[in-house]
Amino acid sequence: MEDLVTWISLASPLLSLATVVYVWLTAGSKKAQADIDAFKKSAGDDFQGIRASVDAKCGEIERKVEDHGMRIQSIEGEMKHLPDVKAFTELRLAVSEIKGEAGKQAEVVNGIARTVHRMENFLLTGSKSAA
């Protein structure tokens, strides 16, 4: 029994020393845990503000995308009425033909103008020498 008392008397200060070391080591972790909890609370509030801002921006972007989609649809609808490459080529050829016909008509009008001028001179002067 005496051995048991000796061992208990030796173990008691060691157990006390171990308890002191454990308390000393874990005291910092309690403060660290309190700091972590405070950070989580403040960060949670910040994240909620950021999330609200991001949600608002996403809504704005979605509205812009819908507006652009509607604009694209209206432009595509208008593009259907425009001539394609084949029709544009045909239109260019038709305009060229019209220019050619206008040139021919200009020649005819110039000839008529010369004739009218000669007739006017003849009537004004009354002689054949005016021609």
C-alpha positions as CSV (number, residue, x, y, z in Angstrom):
1,M,0.0,0.0,0.0
2,E,2.9,2.2,0.7
3,D,4.0,1.9,-3.0
4,L,0.6,3.0,-4.1
5,V,0.7,6.1,-1.9
6,T,4.1,6.9,-3.3
7,W,3.0,6.6,-6.8
8,I,-0.1,8.7,-6.2
9,S,2.0,11.3,-4.5
10,L,4.3,11.4,-7.5
11,A,1.4,11.4,-10.0
12,S,-0.5,14.2,-8.3
13,P,2.1,17.0,-9.1
14,L,2.6,15.6,-12.6
15,L,-1.2,15.6,-13.2
16,S,-1.4,19.2,-11.9
17,L,1.5,20.2,-14.1
18,A,-0.2,18.6,-17.1
19,T,-3.4,20.4,-16.3
20,V,-1.6,23.8,-16.1
21,V,0.1,23.1,-19.4
22,Y,-3.2,22.1,-21.1
23,V,-5.0,25.2,-19.8
24,W,-2.1,27.4,-20.9
25,L,-2.1,25.9,-24.4
26,T,-5.9,25.9,-24.9
27,A,-6.4,29.5,-23.6
28,G,-5.3,30.9,-26.9
29,S,-7.6,28.7,-28.9
30,K,-10.6,30.0,-27.0
31,K,-9.7,33.6,-28.0
32,A,-9.0,32.4,-31.5
33,Q,-12.4,30.7,-31.7
34,A,-14.0,33.9,-30.4
35,D,-12.2,35.9,-33.1
36,I,-13.2,33.4,-35.8
37,D,-16.9,33.6,-34.7
38,A,-16.7,37.4,-34.8
39,F,-15.2,37.3,-38.2
40,K,-17.8,34.9,-39.5
41,K,-20.6,37.2,-38.2
42,S,-19.1,40.3,-39.8
43,A,-18.1,38.5,-43.0
44,G,-21.6,37.0,-43.2
45,D,-23.1,40.6,-43.2
46,D,-20.6,41.7,-45.8
47,F,-21.4,38.7,-48.0
48,Q,-25.1,39.4,-47.8
49,G,-24.5,42.9,-49.0
50,I,-22.3,41.6,-51.8
51,R,-24.8,39.0,-52.7
52,A,-27.6,41.6,-52.9
53,S,-25.4,43.8,-55.1
54,V,-24.5,40.8,-57.4
55,D,-28.2,39.8,-57.6
56,A,-29.2,43.3,-58.6
57,K,-26.4,43.4,-61.3
58,C,-27.5,40.0,-62.6
59,G,-31.1,41.2,-62.9
60,E,-29.9,44.2,-64.8
61,I,-27.8,42.1,-67.1
62,E,-30.6,39.7,-67.8
63,R,-32.9,42.7,-68.7
64,K,-30.2,44.0,-71.1
65,V,-29.8,40.6,-72.7
66,E,-33.6,40.3,-73.2
67,D,-33.6,43.8,-74.7
68,H,-30.8,42.8,-77.0
69,G,-32.6,39.6,-78.0
70,M,-35.7,41.6,-78.9
71,R,-33.6,44.1,-80.9
72,I,-31.9,41.3,-82.7
73,Q,-35.3,39.7,-83.6
74,S,-36.6,43.0,-84.9
75,I,-33.5,43.5,-87.0
76,E,-33.7,39.9,-88.4
77,G,-37.4,40.6,-89.3
78,E,-36.4,43.7,-91.2
79,M,-33.5,41.9,-92.9
80,K,-35.9,39.4,-94.4
81,H,-37.3,42.2,-96.5
82,L,-34.0,43.4,-97.8
83,P,-32.7,42.0,-101.1
84,D,-30.2,39.2,-101.0
85,V,-27.0,39.0,-103.1
86,K,-28.9,37.7,-106.2
87,A,-31.6,40.3,-106.0
88,F,-29.0,43.0,-105.4
89,T,-27.0,41.9,-108.5
90,E,-30.2,41.9,-110.6
91,L,-31.0,45.4,-109.2
92,R,-27.5,46.6,-110.2
93,L,-27.9,45.3,-113.7
94,A,-31.3,46.9,-114.0
95,V,-29.8,50.3,-112.9
96,S,-27.1,49.9,-115.5
97,E,-29.7,49.2,-118.2
98,I,-31.6,52.3,-117.1
99,K,-28.4,54.4,-117.3
100,G,-27.8,53.1,-120.8
101,E,-31.3,53.9,-121.9
102,A,-31.0,57.4,-120.3
103,G,-27.8,57.9,-122.4
104,K,-29.6,56.9,-125.5
105,Q,-32.5,59.2,-124.7
106,A,-30.0,62.0,-124.0
107,E,-28.6,61.6,-127.6
108,V,-32.1,61.7,-129.0
109,V,-33.0,64.8,-127.0
110,N,-29.7,66.5,-128.1
111,G,-30.6,65.7,-131.8
112,I,-34.1,67.2,-131.3
113,A,-32.6,70.2,-129.5
114,R,-30.2,70.9,-132.5
115,T,-33.1,70.5,-134.9
116,V,-35.3,72.9,-132.9
117,H,-32.4,75.4,-132.7
118,R,-32.0,75.3,-136.5
119,M,-35.7,75.7,-137.0
120,E,-35.8,78.7,-134.6
121,N,-32.9,80.3,-136.5
122,F,-34.6,79.7,-139.8
123,L,-37.9,81.2,-138.5
124,L,-36.1,84.2,-137.0
125,T,-33.9,85.0,-139.9
126,G,-36.1,83.7,-142.6
127,S,-33.3,82.5,-144.8
128,K,-31.6,79.2,-145.6
129,S,-28.2,80.6,-144.7
130,A,-28.9,80.3,-141.0
131,A,-28.7,76.5,-141.2
